[in-house]
């Protein structure tokens, strides 16, 4: 979570490299780094896609592979990043708007009953 967005990434621990894909040490840098995608306000895309790079591991313009370490929160806000995450290729996308996600949701009304004896 971060940068005005919410994302959720679930990793199957039985799959290869699950621990590398689901690092829990980059919580302050947001969705763009933890779950890179082509985000757009109010749009929900469901796609097939390539795997992302491991969070915090990146290849610089010079071809050198480096590891990012998130600074301690006590050092203040993170204002710069040494890399831009690569967005994985996608295909077979179906697009909807986020309001459609809840169109079939069950609505529950709560009310209070006062009983005086």
C-alpha positions as CSV (number, residue, x, y, z in Angstrom):
1,X,0.0,0.0,0.0
2,X,1.2,3.5,-0.7
3,X,1.1,6.3,-3.2
4,X,-2.8,6.5,-3.0
5,X,-3.2,2.9,-4.2
6,X,-4.0,-0.4,-2.6
7,X,-2.6,-3.7,-4.0
8,X,-2.6,-7.2,-2.7
9,X,-0.1,-9.8,-3.8
10,X,-0.5,-13.4,-2.7
11,X,2.2,-15.9,-3.2
12,X,1.9,-19.7,-3.0
13,X,4.7,-20.8,-0.7
14,X,5.0,-24.1,-2.5
15,X,6.0,-22.3,-5.7
16,X,9.6,-21.7,-6.7
17,X,11.0,-18.3,-5.5
18,X,7.8,-17.5,-3.6
19,X,9.8,-15.9,-0.8
20,X,11.6,-13.7,-3.3
21,X,8.4,-12.5,-5.0
22,X,6.7,-11.7,-1.7
23,X,9.2,-9.8,0.3
24,X,7.8,-8.1,3.3
25,X,10.5,-5.5,3.7
26,X,9.4,-2.9,1.0
27,X,6.1,-1.7,2.6
28,X,7.0,2.0,2.3
29,X,7.6,2.1,-1.5
30,X,4.1,1.1,-2.6
31,X,2.4,-0.9,-5.3
32,X,4.6,0.3,-8.2
33,X,7.6,-1.5,-6.7
34,X,5.9,-4.4,-5.0
35,X,3.4,-5.3,-7.7
36,X,4.4,-3.4,-10.8
37,X,1.6,-3.1,-13.4
38,X,-0.1,-0.6,-15.7
39,X,-2.4,1.0,-13.1
40,X,-5.2,3.3,-14.1
41,X,-7.8,4.9,-11.8
42,X,-11.1,3.2,-11.8
43,X,-10.0,0.3,-14.0
44,X,-9.7,-3.4,-13.1
45,X,-7.7,-5.5,-15.6
46,X,-7.5,-9.3,-15.3
47,X,-4.6,-10.6,-17.4
48,X,-2.2,-13.4,-18.0
49,X,1.3,-12.0,-17.5
50,X,5.0,-12.7,-17.1
51,X,6.5,-12.8,-13.6
52,X,7.8,-9.5,-12.2
53,X,11.4,-9.0,-11.2
54,X,11.9,-9.8,-7.5
55,X,11.1,-6.7,-5.5
56,X,14.2,-4.8,-4.6
57,X,16.3,-6.5,-7.3
58,X,16.9,-4.4,-10.4
59,X,19.1,-4.1,-13.4
60,X,20.5,-0.6,-14.0
61,X,21.0,1.1,-17.4
62,X,24.6,-0.1,-17.2
63,X,23.4,-3.7,-17.0
64,X,24.6,-4.2,-13.4
65,X,22.2,-6.1,-11.1
66,X,21.7,-4.3,-7.8
67,X,19.7,-4.8,-4.6
68,X,17.7,-1.9,-3.1
69,X,17.4,-1.7,0.7
70,X,14.5,0.3,2.1
71,X,15.8,2.9,4.6
72,X,14.6,2.9,8.2
73,X,11.4,4.8,8.7
74,X,13.2,7.0,11.3
75,X,15.1,8.5,8.4
76,X,12.0,10.1,7.1
77,X,10.0,9.8,3.9
78,X,11.5,8.0,0.9
79,X,11.8,10.8,-1.7
80,X,13.9,9.2,-4.4
81,X,14.4,5.7,-5.7
82,X,17.5,4.4,-7.6
83,X,15.4,2.6,-10.1
84,X,12.1,2.3,-12.0
85,X,10.5,-1.1,-11.8
86,X,10.0,-3.0,-15.0
87,X,6.3,-3.7,-15.7
88,X,5.9,-7.3,-16.8
89,X,4.4,-8.1,-20.2
90,X,0.7,-9.0,-20.2
91,X,-1.7,-10.6,-22.6
92,X,-5.3,-11.9,-22.8
93,X,-6.6,-9.0,-20.7
94,X,-10.3,-8.4,-19.8
95,X,-11.1,-4.9,-18.6
96,X,-13.8,-3.8,-16.2
97,X,-14.4,-0.8,-14.0
98,X,-14.0,-1.2,-10.3
99,X,-17.7,-0.5,-9.6
100,X,-18.5,-3.8,-11.4
101,X,-16.5,-5.7,-8.9
102,X,-19.2,-5.3,-6.3
103,X,-22.3,-5.3,-8.6
104,X,-23.4,-8.7,-7.4
105,X,-22.4,-8.3,-3.8
106,X,-24.9,-9.2,-1.1
107,X,-26.1,-6.1,0.7
108,X,-26.7,-6.4,4.4
109,X,-28.8,-3.9,6.4
110,X,-28.2,-3.6,10.1
111,X,-30.8,-2.2,12.5
112,X,-31.3,-2.1,16.2
113,X,-34.4,-3.3,18.0
114,X,-35.3,-1.7,21.3
115,X,-37.3,-3.7,23.7
116,X,-38.6,-2.1,26.8
117,X,-40.0,-4.2,29.6
